[in-house]
Amino acid sequence: MSSLMANEQRIAAVDLGSNSFHMIVVSVDSLGNVRVLDRLREPVRLGAGLDEFGNLSLEAKLRALACLERFGERLRDFSSTEVAAVGTNTLRMARNARSFLDLAEDTLGHSISVISGREEARLIYLGVSHSLSATEDKEARRFVIDIGGGSTELIIGQGYEALHTESLRMGCVSSSRRFFPNGSLERTAWKEALTAAHLELIPIQKTYRDIGWEAANGASGTIKTVEKVIQQAGLANFGITLEHMYDIQARMIAARSIDKLQLAGLSEERKPIFAGGLAILISTFEALQIKRMLVSEGALREGLVYERINRMQQDDLRGKAVLNLQSRFQVDVAHAQAVRKTALALFDACQRAWRLSSDLREVLAWAADLHEIGLAVSHSGYHKHGGYLLDNFDLIGFSTREQHWLSLLVRTHRRKIFPQLFEGLEAKRSQQAVYLSVILRLAVLLHRDRSGQAALSIESLEATEQALDLVFAEHERERPLLFADLDEEKKFLKGINFRLKYSI
């Protein structure tokens, strides 16, 4: 590995895909120029390990953990801010994903976020748009497709911005297992696979064709392999067309089975899942009337790198998404900012005693910004409406974990708290979620008069494992309504075995 030069920042991106796990390590100089230091890839086939009940098999988990152990060795001396690790479709679907992720994070040595399909699509586009060749027009409206093991992402964007994103539940692993079992390549299997892919594409094909694009790019293993097979067959020097793929399909049908298939450029590793991927790509070309496609070197992991660079340069899309929601749902921004300020002050005061990780400070701030979002639905039970909205929106830049934490904090920021709401979180951080909920509840309570100033002056506080003791200034004695609120809050917090105490 090349050594880092002065003033360079290193970043590692890990992609836990349904077919392969990838890792890229780069250095970034002060001008934002990226230099690749290392690339690793292992065919883990996580998607093939889903059983009939939607659980990851023991064998699939062991393969994945063995790979992550090797990746973790490479990342041993990286800080949390230098590593971005994400899971995709299989981990979105697996019923036992949470228990696996606890082990996976311990093995890798870094947190792993499961991202939504549309967030995956956005990051793929970001990786592709930053990896265009010098001959490609970087400002052209562009269609991008990435066929993964369990899902296919389709994006239309311009420049570095994804304008339209879709994630369809079809991939090279799932399609191959369903339509080409035991390596069969019969014509009837192709017909069924192509029909199924067309059915998945029907809801989006008119919209995408109406929007249109000037250039098309494909990313990741399936599409790179298709181009390589086309080249090795002598059909073209670069790029993919429908006619080229029909030719390859005909050769595969003639072989009738995987074990008899001989295609130059098709590795033994890729053989079992190639037919499903090719069927999806053919169907996409047909449905969207794609004439020609170039293959990109960039994909999800490169997108993760550039997303992390953007955050380092204070261009975090998550903050923009929060501002958009505030505007869309007419949130009282001045009040939200006052609650945010008090919540962060309480966080800082309690952080050491409660061992709150620094990344949760941002989550708390965003929850304060959005705690009243549910008022746009109804005042009655608005915390429940807000929690539901935040759990079900496609929030740009947020992982599913971050989004769920936002939803949970907004859902529990007032009234009775149900302990089971915290049970769905990873065990090692559920207690931290309780602490954040307590902080947000107090910040909201202290700003009940909506004056913009904290209703009570806190002279000191003491945070212990399951308790918080507050001491208010002497001049606050004549606030009977607010102290009545605090008395009621004490009763609510008893429901989660938390003790609130205050004095003057």
Phi, psi and omega in degrees: 000140178290143179283154179286141175270167181300142176067020176259144177251137178259148179220137175240137177237131181238127182243110179268081184280170181287336178255306183234154169260134181235150171219136174233137176240128183228164168244147182233124180274181186294343179266359180089007179285136186254134178234120181285127179260328186198146173225136177226144178213136176224135180279084186282332181056049180298320182297328179287349181267005177281126179273184184295342180263003179083019178256145174289132179288161178300320181297317180295319179295320180294319176300315182295316182293324177297319177295314182294331175296319178291318176299318182298326177298322179291333185257014189304322183257020176270142175278167181297329181285346182264357185234130173240115181236130183226151171251152185241223195303313183299319179284341171288328187267328188297130181290330180257028182298323185296314180294323177295318183296326176301316178291319183297319180294320177297322182288316180287328183088010181212157181289150180236125180256132172272127184252153178290165179299319181288327175292322175300316180299317180298317181291324176300313180299319179299318179294318179294314185296332177275354184246014182293148179287167182296337182273351182267141180284111185287344181260001181289150171290131194228137171261134180230136176230141176225116179263107179268190181289324184236350180214161177235126181257134180232129187223142166243129181212177178215137185063233178256011185250126174280121184264325181222125183232140176218147175229117183255142185276069172211137181211173186293325179287308183296319180293318180295318179295323185283316190253341181234053182293149178058022175079012180291139179234029183297153182302323180296325178295319178298318180299316180293319180295316180294320179296316180298319179294319177299322179296322177293328184276341184307314184298338185249346193296320181294315180300313182294320179292324178294321179292311176077172180200165180257340181212153180231137179228144173245151184227158172078184196300311183302311185289324175297321179292319178303313180297319181296319179295319177300316179296313183294335178278355180077021182275329180196156178279327177199162180086168183229135172232165179297320180299319177299317182291324175301320179298313180295319178301316180299320179295324180288320177297321179296326179289331175073336178206156182300318185293343177258359185281128176233101177234117177299136180095348179259112183285158177299325179296321184276339186310311187296342185240007185287320184299315179298319179293318180295320178298320178295317182292319177300313181298322180293317176301315182293311185292322184260002177056049179278130182274313185205145182227136172263156183258134182261148174277340181268153178202212186300313184295323175293323176298321177298321178299310183290330174296318179293322176298316179300319179293322177297330180265020177063032177241068186265116182295340180294319177297322178293322178296321178295315178299321178297319179293320177301317180292315183298322184254015173053048178290141175288095189294321180299316178294317179299321179294323178294317178296317179302313182300314180291320180298318180291325176296318177294320178302311182298324181288331184258352191303313184292313183297322183263003177052050180277125180290147187297329181295338180284344178297319177296317181299316178299317180298316180292323178296321176296319179300327189247012188295339180254016183300330182290347177298337178292341178267306180192147177288324179291120180064034186295335177294326177290317179298317180298318178298319180296314181302315184288336177281343188242355175284155165272098182266115183299130176090344184267140170281164178297328178293311179300319181295319180292323176298316176302312180301315182297316181294319178293320180297327186253016186279356179204166178061200186292141178253132177258116184305329183294343178297334182270353187288336181284351181278162175301136189305320186287350182236002182297324179293325177295326177295322176299316180298316179297321178298317178300315181299312181295320179300315180293320180297318178294316180299318182290348178245027183297331181282353176057031180278345183096344178250146178302132186293332181231141178271119180268118179279323179201162175211155176227120179256127174236184193306313182231033184205158175218122178252124180248140174239119181262158180295150183302323184288355180272004186301328184270055177228063187298325182294316181292323178290331174294321176299319180294323177296319178293322179297323177303320180292318178300316184289337175300332180295342176243024177058041178240136182253123174252129179229141177220157178206168180238000000 
